[in-house]
Amino acid sequence: MAGENHYTLGSVTYEHRGRQIPSIVGSTTAENLIPQLDKYFDYIVGYVPAGYEHRPDLISNLWFDTPNYWWLILLVNNISDPLEGLNSGDKVFIPKL
């Protein structure tokens, strides 16, 4: 798998409650969204505080008062693996809901 990433592996689907659900992983829609985030989201710039490393759920709770938007933080910041991103002091874009 050297040189490959989630976007080069093709479309990914998951089964949920007996239905096939497409993921944005491997989606050209997601690839096209990331460079054009300014068109879709108004956001503020924040920084990952100490103790919040690799924890998009805690960052979501800090900014949105709920951990439920962890996935949006990863999406907007083009992070596929929070263990490789979201280090203390990293700049992150926080979308305004």
Biopython code that builds the backbone (N, CA, C, O; Angstrom):
import numpy as np
from Bio.PDB.StructureBuilder import StructureBuilder

atoms = [
    (1, "MET", "N", (0.811, -1.198, 0.000)),
    (1, "MET", "CA", (0.000, 0.000, 0.000)),
    (1, "MET", "C", (0.853, 1.260, 0.000)),
    (1, "MET", "O", (0.331, 2.350, 0.234)),
    (2, "ALA", "N", (2.123, 1.140, -0.251)),
    (2, "ALA", "CA", (2.975, 2.321, -0.253)),
    (2, "ALA", "C", (2.495, 3.308, -1.309)),
    (2, "ALA", "O", (2.191, 2.924, -2.438)),
    (3, "GLY", "N", (2.429, 4.576, -0.933)),
    (3, "GLY", "CA", (2.013, 5.610, -1.863)),
    (3, "GLY", "C", (0.506, 5.752, -1.996)),
    (3, "GLY", "O", (0.030, 6.646, -2.696)),
    (4, "GLU", "N", (-0.238, 4.901, -1.347)),
    (4, "GLU", "CA", (-1.697, 4.982, -1.427)),
    (4, "GLU", "C", (-2.241, 5.668, -0.186)),
    (4, "GLU", "O", (-1.619, 5.639, 0.876)),
    (5, "ASN", "N", (-3.392, 6.276, -0.324)),
    (5, "ASN", "CA", (-4.094, 6.823, 0.822)),
    (5, "ASN", "C", (-5.557, 6.454, 0.693)),
    (5, "ASN", "O", (-5.938, 5.761, -0.250)),
    (6, "HIS", "N", (-6.374, 6.900, 1.613)),
    (6, "HIS", "CA", (-7.793, 6.550, 1.595)),
    (6, "HIS", "C", (-8.455, 6.954, 0.295)),
    (6, "HIS", "O", (-9.364, 6.267, -0.172)),
    (7, "TYR", "N", (-8.021, 8.053, -0.300)),
    (7, "TYR", "CA", (-8.680, 8.555, -1.500)),
    (7, "TYR", "C", (-8.313, 7.769, -2.737)),
    (7, "TYR", "O", (-9.035, 7.837, -3.732)),
    (8, "THR", "N", (-7.209, 7.019, -2.718)),
    (8, "THR", "CA", (-6.826, 6.247, -3.887)),
    (8, "THR", "C", (-7.297, 4.802, -3.796)),
    (8, "THR", "O", (-7.088, 4.022, -4.725)),
    (9, "LEU", "N", (-7.911, 4.450, -2.718)),
    (9, "LEU", "CA", (-8.356, 3.069, -2.555)),
    (9, "LEU", "C", (-9.725, 2.808, -3.179)),
    (9, "LEU", "O", (-10.178, 1.663, -3.196)),
    (10, "GLY", "N", (-10.386, 3.829, -3.685)),
    (10, "GLY", "CA", (-11.702, 3.657, -4.279)),
    (10, "GLY", "C", (-12.793, 3.914, -3.274)),
    (10, "GLY", "O", (-12.532, 4.220, -2.110)),
    (11, "SER", "N", (-14.004, 3.788, -3.730)),
    (11, "SER", "CA", (-15.166, 4.072, -2.893)),
    (11, "SER", "C", (-15.286, 3.054, -1.765)),
    (11, "SER", "O", (-15.038, 1.864, -1.958)),
    (12, "VAL", "N", (-15.659, 3.525, -0.612)),
    (12, "VAL", "CA", (-15.835, 2.671, 0.556)),
    (12, "VAL", "C", (-17.292, 2.747, 0.981)),
    (12, "VAL", "O", (-17.862, 3.834, 1.070)),
    (13, "THR", "N", (-17.895, 1.593, 1.245)),
    (13, "THR", "CA", (-19.265, 1.561, 1.744)),
    (13, "THR", "C", (-19.294, 0.742, 3.025)),
    (13, "THR", "O", (-18.455, -0.132, 3.245)),
    (14, "TYR", "N", (-20.270, 1.041, 3.860)),
    (14, "TYR", "CA", (-20.471, 0.332, 5.113)),
    (14, "TYR", "C", (-21.903, -0.165, 5.162)),
    (14, "TYR", "O", (-22.812, 0.465, 4.621)),
    (15, "GLU", "N", (-22.093, -1.296, 5.813)),
    (15, "GLU", "CA", (-23.452, -1.783, 5.997)),
    (15, "GLU", "C", (-23.951, -1.301, 7.349)),
    (15, "GLU", "O", (-23.290, -1.495, 8.369)),
    (16, "HIS", "N", (-25.109, -0.677, 7.353)),
    (16, "HIS", "CA", (-25.714, -0.172, 8.574)),
    (16, "HIS", "C", (-27.200, -0.475, 8.526)),
    (16, "HIS", "O", (-27.914, -0.002, 7.641)),
    (17, "ARG", "N", (-27.658, -1.264, 9.482)),
    (17, "ARG", "CA", (-29.066, -1.648, 9.560)),
    (17, "ARG", "C", (-29.579, -2.232, 8.245)),
    (17, "ARG", "O", (-30.688, -1.935, 7.800)),
    (18, "GLY", "N", (-28.743, -3.064, 7.642)),
    (18, "GLY", "CA", (-29.138, -3.745, 6.422)),
    (18, "GLY", "C", (-29.035, -2.921, 5.145)),
    (18, "GLY", "O", (-29.434, -3.386, 4.077)),
    (19, "ARG", "N", (-28.509, -1.714, 5.238)),
    (19, "ARG", "CA", (-28.365, -0.863, 4.052)),
    (19, "ARG", "C", (-26.896, -0.573, 3.803)),
    (19, "ARG", "O", (-26.108, -0.484, 4.744)),
    (20, "GLN", "N", (-26.528, -0.425, 2.542)),
    (20, "GLN", "CA", (-25.180, -0.033, 2.177)),
    (20, "GLN", "C", (-25.105, 1.493, 2.203)),
    (20, "GLN", "O", (-25.848, 2.172, 1.494)),
    (21, "ILE", "N", (-24.208, 2.020, 3.022)),
    (21, "ILE", "CA", (-24.046, 3.461, 3.184)),
    (21, "ILE", "C", (-22.697, 3.860, 2.593)),
    (21, "ILE", "O", (-21.663, 3.357, 3.034)),
    (22, "PRO", "N", (-22.685, 4.752, 1.605)),
    (22, "PRO", "CA", (-21.388, 5.177, 1.045)),
    (22, "PRO", "C", (-20.662, 6.113, 2.001)),
    (22, "PRO", "O", (-21.280, 6.938, 2.673)),
    (23, "SER", "N", (-19.360, 5.975, 2.052)),
    (23, "SER", "CA", (-18.514, 6.847, 2.854)),
    (23, "SER", "C", (-17.951, 7.937, 1.962)),
    (23, "SER", "O", (-17.908, 7.780, 0.741)),
    (24, "ILE", "N", (-17.516, 9.044, 2.557)),
    (24, "ILE", "CA", (-16.844, 10.060, 1.756)),
    (24, "ILE", "C", (-15.418, 9.638, 1.430)),
    (24, "ILE", "O", (-14.764, 10.271, 0.602)),
    (25, "VAL", "N", (-14.929, 8.580, 2.067)),
    (25, "VAL", "CA", (-13.590, 8.084, 1.769)),
    (25, "VAL", "C", (-13.578, 7.581, 0.329)),
    (25, "VAL", "O", (-14.392, 6.735, -0.040)),
    (26, "GLY", "N", (-12.677, 8.087, -0.470)),
    (26, "GLY", "CA", (-12.599, 7.700, -1.866)),
    (26, "GLY", "C", (-13.556, 8.467, -2.752)),
    (26, "GLY", "O", (-13.660, 8.180, -3.945)),
    (27, "SER", "N", (-14.248, 9.423, -2.198)),
    (27, "SER", "CA", (-15.246, 10.187, -2.937)),
    (27, "SER", "C", (-14.612, 11.392, -3.618)),
    (27, "SER", "O", (-13.873, 12.147, -2.986)),
    (28, "THR", "N", (-14.896, 11.573, -4.895)),
    (28, "THR", "CA", (-14.400, 12.767, -5.579)),
    (28, "THR", "C", (-15.084, 14.009, -5.034)),
    (28, "THR", "O", (-14.518, 15.100, -5.096)),
    (29, "THR", "N", (-16.297, 13.863, -4.500)),
    (29, "THR", "CA", (-16.985, 14.994, -3.884)),
    (29, "THR", "C", (-16.180, 15.512, -2.701)),
    (29, "THR", "O", (-16.007, 16.722, -2.553)),
    (30, "ALA", "N", (-15.685, 14.612, -1.858)),
    (30, "ALA", "CA", (-14.881, 15.030, -0.703)),
    (30, "ALA", "C", (-13.568, 15.640, -1.154)),
    (30, "ALA", "O", (-13.112, 16.629, -0.580)),
    (31, "GLU", "N", (-12.954, 15.056, -2.183)),
    (31, "GLU", "CA", (-11.689, 15.605, -2.671)),
    (31, "GLU", "C", (-11.880, 17.021, -3.201)),
    (31, "GLU", "O", (-11.003, 17.867, -3.026)),
    (32, "ASN", "N", (-12.999, 17.286, -3.840)),
    (32, "ASN", "CA", (-13.265, 18.609, -4.389)),
    (32, "ASN", "C", (-13.713, 19.596, -3.316)),
    (32, "ASN", "O", (-13.525, 20.802, -3.478)),
    (33, "LEU", "N", (-14.301, 19.113, -2.228)),
    (33, "LEU", "CA", (-14.786, 19.978, -1.156)),
    (33, "LEU", "C", (-13.642, 20.612, -0.378)),
    (33, "LEU", "O", (-13.688, 21.802, -0.064)),
    (34, "ILE", "N", (-12.621, 19.829, -0.067)),
    (34, "ILE", "CA", (-11.560, 20.289, 0.827)),
    (34, "ILE", "C", (-10.860, 21.552, 0.334)),
    (34, "ILE", "O", (-10.663, 22.461, 1.139)),
    (35, "PRO", "N", (-10.470, 21.669, -0.947)),
    (35, "PRO", "CA", (-9.813, 22.909, -1.369)),
    (35, "PRO", "C", (-10.753, 24.115, -1.447)),
    (35, "PRO", "O", (-10.291, 25.250, -1.563)),
    (36, "GLN", "N", (-12.071, 23.878, -1.384)),
    (36, "GLN", "CA", (-13.030, 24.965, -1.533)),
    (36, "GLN", "C", (-13.827, 25.229, -0.260)),
    (36, "GLN", "O", (-14.962, 25.699, -0.330)),
    (37, "LEU", "N", (-13.251, 24.934, 0.895)),
    (37, "LEU", "CA", (-13.989, 25.054, 2.149)),
    (37, "LEU", "C", (-14.508, 26.464, 2.398)),
    (37, "LEU", "O", (-15.553, 26.637, 3.026)),
    (38, "ASP", "N", (-13.789, 27.474, 1.912)),
    (38, "ASP", "CA", (-14.243, 28.854, 2.122)),
    (38, "ASP", "C", (-15.623, 29.100, 1.534)),
    (38, "ASP", "O", (-16.361, 29.958, 2.019)),
    (39, "LYS", "N", (-15.976, 28.357, 0.497)),
    (39, "LYS", "CA", (-17.291, 28.522, -0.129)),
    (39, "LYS", "C", (-18.407, 27.897, 0.709)),
    (39, "LYS", "O", (-19.556, 28.335, 0.648)),
    (40, "TYR", "N", (-18.066, 26.878, 1.487)),
    (40, "TYR", "CA", (-19.074, 26.110, 2.197)),
    (40, "TYR", "C", (-19.157, 26.410, 3.685)),
    (40, "TYR", "O", (-20.223, 26.280, 4.288)),
    (41, "PHE", "N", (-18.044, 26.808, 4.279)),
    (41, "PHE", "CA", (-18.011, 27.029, 5.719)),
    (41, "PHE", "C", (-17.432, 28.393, 6.038)),
    (41, "PHE", "O", (-16.484, 28.847, 5.398)),
    (42, "ASP", "N", (-18.007, 29.031, 7.026)),
    (42, "ASP", "CA", (-17.381, 30.183, 7.642)),
    (42, "ASP", "C", (-16.699, 29.606, 8.880)),
    (42, "ASP", "O", (-17.333, 28.887, 9.652)),
    (43, "TYR", "N", (-15.461, 29.900, 9.072)),
    (43, "TYR", "CA", (-14.745, 29.270, 10.178)),
    (43, "TYR", "C", (-13.843, 30.264, 10.881)),
    (43, "TYR", "O", (-13.543, 31.345, 10.375)),
    (44, "ILE", "N", (-13.421, 29.854, 12.068)),
    (44, "ILE", "CA", (-12.437, 30.613, 12.818)),
    (44, "ILE", "C", (-11.200, 29.743, 12.989)),
    (44, "ILE", "O", (-11.277, 28.519, 12.883)),
    (45, "VAL", "N", (-10.090, 30.360, 13.247)),
    (45, "VAL", "CA", (-8.841, 29.626, 13.447)),
    (45, "VAL", "C", (-8.654, 29.418, 14.940)),
    (45, "VAL", "O", (-8.749, 30.361, 15.726)),
    (46, "GLY", "N", (-8.392, 28.194, 15.317)),
    (46, "GLY", "CA", (-8.112, 27.870, 16.707)),
    (46, "GLY", "C", (-6.819, 27.074, 16.788)),
    (46, "GLY", "O", (-6.206, 26.769, 15.765)),
    (47, "TYR", "N", (-6.416, 26.748, 17.979)),
    (47, "TYR", "CA", (-5.208, 25.961, 18.200)),
    (47, "TYR", "C", (-5.530, 24.830, 19.157)),
    (47, "TYR", "O", (-6.331, 24.998, 20.077)),
    (48, "VAL", "N", (-4.912, 23.683, 18.944)),
    (48, "VAL", "CA", (-5.145, 22.524, 19.798)),
    (48, "VAL", "C", (-4.478, 22.778, 21.141)),
    (48, "VAL", "O", (-3.255, 22.897, 21.208)),
    (49, "PRO", "N", (-5.275, 22.865, 22.228)),
    (49, "PRO", "CA", (-4.680, 23.101, 23.540)),
    (49, "PRO", "C", (-4.006, 21.840, 24.095)),
    (49, "PRO", "O", (-4.338, 20.723, 23.696)),
    (50, "ALA", "N", (-3.079, 22.028, 24.998)),
    (50, "ALA", "CA", (-2.427, 20.897, 25.673)),
    (50, "ALA", "C", (-3.498, 20.059, 26.361)),
    (50, "ALA", "O", (-4.413, 20.594, 26.987)),
    (51, "GLY", "N", (-3.376, 18.764, 26.241)),
    (51, "GLY", "CA", (-4.353, 17.852, 26.827)),
    (51, "GLY", "C", (-5.461, 17.459, 25.865)),
    (51, "GLY", "O", (-6.262, 16.577, 26.175)),
    (52, "TYR", "N", (-5.523, 18.102, 24.695)),
    (52, "TYR", "CA", (-6.551, 17.799, 23.703)),
    (52, "TYR", "C", (-5.949, 17.128, 22.465)),
    (52, "TYR", "O", (-6.632, 16.965, 21.453)),
    (53, "GLU", "N", (-4.683, 16.743, 22.544)),
    (53, "GLU", "CA", (-4.003, 16.126, 21.414)),
    (53, "GLU", "C", (-4.736, 14.869, 20.974)),
    (53, "GLU", "O", (-5.154, 14.052, 21.794)),
    (54, "HIS", "N", (-4.882, 14.732, 19.659)),
    (54, "HIS", "CA", (-5.455, 13.529, 19.052)),
    (54, "HIS", "C", (-6.879, 13.248, 19.531)),
    (54, "HIS", "O", (-7.330, 12.104, 19.461)),
    (55, "ARG", "N", (-7.588, 14.251, 20.009)),
    (55, "ARG", "CA", (-8.936, 14.055, 20.548)),
    (55, "ARG", "C", (-9.925, 15.031, 19.897)),
    (55, "ARG", "O", (-10.284, 16.040, 20.503)),
    (56, "PRO", "N", (-10.363, 14.739, 18.679)),
    (56, "PRO", "CA", (-11.321, 15.628, 18.030)),
    (56, "PRO", "C", (-12.636, 15.736, 18.791)),
    (56, "PRO", "O", (-13.340, 16.739, 18.675)),
    (57, "ASP", "N", (-12.974, 14.706, 19.574)),
    (57, "ASP", "CA", (-14.199, 14.758, 20.370)),
    (57, "ASP", "C", (-14.106, 15.827, 21.448)),
    (57, "ASP", "O", (-15.080, 16.535, 21.706)),
    (58, "LEU", "N", (-12.929, 15.950, 22.088)),
    (58, "LEU", "CA", (-12.755, 16.975, 23.112)),
    (58, "LEU", "C", (-12.716, 18.372, 22.506)),
    (58, "LEU", "O", (-13.238, 19.322, 23.088)),
    (59, "ILE", "N", (-12.092, 18.493, 21.329)),
    (59, "ILE", "CA", (-12.051, 19.788, 20.645)),
    (59, "ILE", "C", (-13.459, 20.204, 20.238)),
    (59, "ILE", "O", (-13.829, 21.370, 20.374)),
    (60, "SER", "N", (-14.247, 19.249, 19.738)),
    (60, "SER", "CA", (-15.640, 19.524, 19.393)),
    (60, "SER", "C", (-16.426, 19.972, 20.618)),
    (60, "SER", "O", (-17.207, 20.920, 20.550)),
    (61, "ASN", "N", (-16.218, 19.290, 21.730)),
    (61, "ASN", "CA", (-16.919, 19.658, 22.964)),
    (61, "ASN", "C", (-16.517, 21.054, 23.440)),
    (61, "ASN", "O", (-17.347, 21.802, 23.956)),
    (62, "LEU", "N", (-15.247, 21.398, 23.266)),
    (62, "LEU", "CA", (-14.750, 22.712, 23.669)),
    (62, "LEU", "C", (-15.417, 23.828, 22.855)),
    (62, "LEU", "O", (-15.816, 24.845, 23.421)),
    (63, "TRP", "N", (-15.542, 23.649, 21.544)),
    (63, "TRP", "CA", (-16.053, 24.705, 20.670)),
    (63, "TRP", "C", (-17.570, 24.659, 20.478)),
    (63, "TRP", "O", (-18.205, 25.700, 20.311)),
    (64, "PHE", "N", (-18.160, 23.441, 20.503)),
    (64, "PHE", "CA", (-19.579, 23.304, 20.183)),
    (64, "PHE", "C", (-20.439, 22.832, 21.353)),
    (64, "PHE", "O", (-21.647, 22.656, 21.197)),
    (65, "ASP", "N", (-19.840, 22.627, 22.507)),
    (65, "ASP", "CA", (-20.539, 22.103, 23.689)),
    (65, "ASP", "C", (-21.146, 20.725, 23.460)),
    (65, "ASP", "O", (-22.099, 20.341, 24.137)),
    (66, "THR", "N", (-20.595, 19.985, 22.508)),
    (66, "THR", "CA", (-20.979, 18.596, 22.263)),
    (66, "THR", "C", (-19.816, 17.903, 21.559)),
    (66, "THR", "O", (-19.152, 18.513, 20.721)),
    (67, "PRO", "N", (-19.562, 16.640, 21.886)),
    (67, "PRO", "CA", (-18.493, 15.921, 21.194)),
    (67, "PRO", "C", (-18.913, 15.415, 19.814)),
    (67, "PRO", "O", (-18.094, 14.847, 19.091)),
    (68, "ASN", "N", (-20.164, 15.612, 19.446)),
    (68, "ASN", "CA", (-20.729, 15.013, 18.243)),
    (68, "ASN", "C", (-20.190, 15.534, 16.922)),
    (68, "ASN", "O", (-20.411, 14.901, 15.890)),
    (69, "TYR", "N", (-19.497, 16.657, 16.913)),
    (69, "TYR", "CA", (-18.984, 17.214, 15.655)),
    (69, "TYR", "C", (-17.498, 16.931, 15.447)),
    (69, "TYR", "O", (-16.820, 17.655, 14.718)),
    (70, "TRP", "N", (-16.997, 15.880, 16.086)),
    (70, "TRP", "CA", (-15.604, 15.484, 15.920)),
    (70, "TRP", "C", (-15.267, 15.235, 14.460)),
    (70, "TRP", "O", (-14.194, 15.610, 13.988)),
    (71, "TRP", "N", (-16.199, 14.597, 13.742)),
    (71, "TRP", "CA", (-15.980, 14.245, 12.340)),
    (71, "TRP", "C", (-15.858, 15.490, 11.458)),
    (71, "TRP", "O", (-15.109, 15.485, 10.480)),
    (72, "LEU", "N", (-16.598, 16.566, 11.801)),
    (72, "LEU", "CA", (-16.549, 17.789, 11.021)),
    (72, "LEU", "C", (-15.194, 18.472, 11.185)),
    (72, "LEU", "O", (-14.656, 19.028, 10.227)),
    (73, "ILE", "N", (-14.648, 18.431, 12.384)),
    (73, "ILE", "CA", (-13.324, 19.005, 12.621)),
    (73, "ILE", "C", (-12.279, 18.260, 11.791)),
    (73, "ILE", "O", (-11.401, 18.882, 11.193)),
    (74, "LEU", "N", (-12.373, 16.934, 11.754)),
    (74, "LEU", "CA", (-11.438, 16.162, 10.941)),
    (74, "LEU", "C", (-11.618, 16.476, 9.459)),
    (74, "LEU", "O", (-10.633, 16.650, 8.741)),
    (75, "LEU", "N", (-12.851, 16.550, 8.999)),
    (75, "LEU", "CA", (-13.127, 16.818, 7.593)),
    (75, "LEU", "C", (-12.612, 18.185, 7.162)),
    (75, "LEU", "O", (-11.909, 18.297, 6.157)),
    (76, "VAL", "N", (-12.958, 19.221, 7.915)),
    (76, "VAL", "CA", (-12.577, 20.582, 7.557)),
    (76, "VAL", "C", (-11.057, 20.760, 7.571)),
    (76, "VAL", "O", (-10.516, 21.557, 6.804)),
    (77, "ASN", "N", (-10.381, 20.030, 8.430)),
    (77, "ASN", "CA", (-8.929, 20.161, 8.530)),
    (77, "ASN", "C", (-8.178, 19.105, 7.716)),
    (77, "ASN", "O", (-6.957, 18.987, 7.811)),
    (78, "ASN", "N", (-8.930, 18.334, 6.908)),
    (78, "ASN", "CA", (-8.346, 17.316, 6.024)),
    (78, "ASN", "C", (-7.472, 16.326, 6.797)),
    (78, "ASN", "O", (-6.352, 16.012, 6.393)),
    (79, "ILE", "N", (-8.010, 15.844, 7.917)),
    (79, "ILE", "CA", (-7.301, 14.876, 8.755)),
    (79, "ILE", "C", (-8.054, 13.554, 8.671)),
    (79, "ILE", "O", (-9.230, 13.478, 9.026)),
    (80, "SER", "N", (-7.373, 12.520, 8.201)),
    (80, "SER", "CA", (-8.024, 11.216, 8.114)),
    (80, "SER", "C", (-7.751, 10.358, 9.341)),
    (80, "SER", "O", (-8.498, 9.422, 9.625)),
    (81, "ASP", "N", (-6.683, 10.671, 10.069)),
    (81, "ASP", "CA", (-6.334, 9.906, 11.258)),
    (81, "ASP", "C", (-5.948, 10.878, 12.378)),
    (81, "ASP", "O", (-4.885, 11.495, 12.315)),
    (82, "PRO", "N", (-6.795, 11.023, 13.398)),
    (82, "PRO", "CA", (-6.493, 11.981, 14.467)),
    (82, "PRO", "C", (-5.230, 11.645, 15.246)),
    (82, "PRO", "O", (-4.692, 12.511, 15.935)),
    (83, "LEU", "N", (-4.740, 10.409, 15.156)),
    (83, "LEU", "CA", (-3.502, 10.052, 15.854)),
    (83, "LEU", "C", (-2.273, 10.597, 15.132)),
    (83, "LEU", "O", (-1.187, 10.655, 15.708)),
    (84, "GLU", "N", (-2.446, 10.999, 13.864)),
    (84, "GLU", "CA", (-1.343, 11.604, 13.124)),
    (84, "GLU", "C", (-1.455, 13.121, 13.098)),
    (84, "GLU", "O", (-0.470, 13.806, 12.822)),
    (85, "GLY", "N", (-2.634, 13.654, 13.380)),
    (85, "GLY", "CA", (-2.847, 15.091, 13.368)),
    (85, "GLY", "C", (-3.316, 15.547, 14.733)),
    (85, "GLY", "O", (-3.337, 14.767, 15.686)),
    (86, "LEU", "N", (-3.688, 16.797, 14.825)),
    (86, "LEU", "CA", (-4.212, 17.369, 16.067)),
    (86, "LEU", "C", (-3.206, 17.277, 17.213)),
    (86, "LEU", "O", (-3.522, 16.805, 18.305)),
    (87, "ASN", "N", (-2.015, 17.729, 16.940)),
    (87, "ASN", "CA", (-0.996, 17.796, 17.985)),
    (87, "ASN", "C", (-1.135, 19.102, 18.755)),
    (87, "ASN", "O", (-1.684, 20.074, 18.235)),
    (88, "SER", "N", (-0.652, 19.132, 19.969)),
    (88, "SER", "CA", (-0.726, 20.330, 20.792)),
    (88, "SER", "C", (-0.093, 21.510, 20.063)),
    (88, "SER", "O", (1.041, 21.425, 19.591)),
    (89, "GLY", "N", (-0.833, 22.605, 19.976)),
    (89, "GLY", "CA", (-0.360, 23.810, 19.312)),
    (89, "GLY", "C", (-0.666, 23.888, 17.832)),
    (89, "GLY", "O", (-0.463, 24.935, 17.217)),
    (90, "ASP", "N", (-1.155, 22.793, 17.240)),
    (90, "ASP", "CA", (-1.510, 22.813, 15.816)),
    (90, "ASP", "C", (-2.649, 23.792, 15.565)),
    (90, "ASP", "O", (-3.572, 23.917, 16.370)),
    (91, "LYS", "N", (-2.564, 24.482, 14.437)),
    (91, "LYS", "CA", (-3.650, 25.364, 14.025)),
    (91, "LYS", "C", (-4.755, 24.499, 13.430)),
    (91, "LYS", "O", (-4.488, 23.611, 12.621)),
    (92, "VAL", "N", (-5.994, 24.761, 13.832)),
    (92, "VAL", "CA", (-7.152, 24.045, 13.304)),
    (92, "VAL", "C", (-8.219, 25.043, 12.891)),
    (92, "VAL", "O", (-8.368, 26.109, 13.487)),
    (93, "PHE", "N", (-8.960, 24.668, 11.853)),
    (93, "PHE", "CA", (-10.082, 25.475, 11.416)),
    (93, "PHE", "C", (-11.330, 24.934, 12.101)),
    (93, "PHE", "O", (-11.616, 23.739, 12.038)),
    (94, "ILE", "N", (-12.066, 25.822, 12.751)),
    (94, "ILE", "CA", (-13.293, 25.455, 13.456)),
    (94, "ILE", "C", (-14.461, 26.071, 12.696)),
    (94, "ILE", "O", (-14.627, 27.291, 12.689)),
    (95, "PRO", "N", (-15.288, 25.213, 12.045)),
    (95, "PRO", "CA", (-16.403, 25.773, 11.282)),
    (95, "PRO", "C", (-17.458, 26.384, 12.208)),
    (95, "PRO", "O", (-17.722, 25.874, 13.297)),
    (96, "LYS", "N", (-18.045, 27.475, 11.754)),
    (96, "LYS", "CA", (-19.154, 28.077, 12.496)),
    (96, "LYS", "C", (-20.425, 27.360, 12.070)),
    (96, "LYS", "O", (-20.718, 27.259, 10.878)),
    (97, "LEU", "N", (-21.165, 26.871, 13.024)),
    (97, "LEU", "CA", (-22.395, 26.142, 12.733)),
    (97, "LEU", "C", (-23.586, 27.075, 12.679)),
    (97, "LEU", "O", (-24.709, 26.630, 12.444)),
]
sb = StructureBuilder()
sb.init_structure("model")
sb.init_model(0)
sb.init_chain("A")
sb.init_seg("    ")
for serial, (resi, resn, name, xyz) in enumerate(atoms, 1):
    if name == "N":
        sb.init_residue(resn, " ", resi, " ")
    sb.init_atom(name, np.array(xyz, "f"), 0.0, 1.0, " ", f" {name:<3s}", serial, name[0])
structure = sb.get_structure()
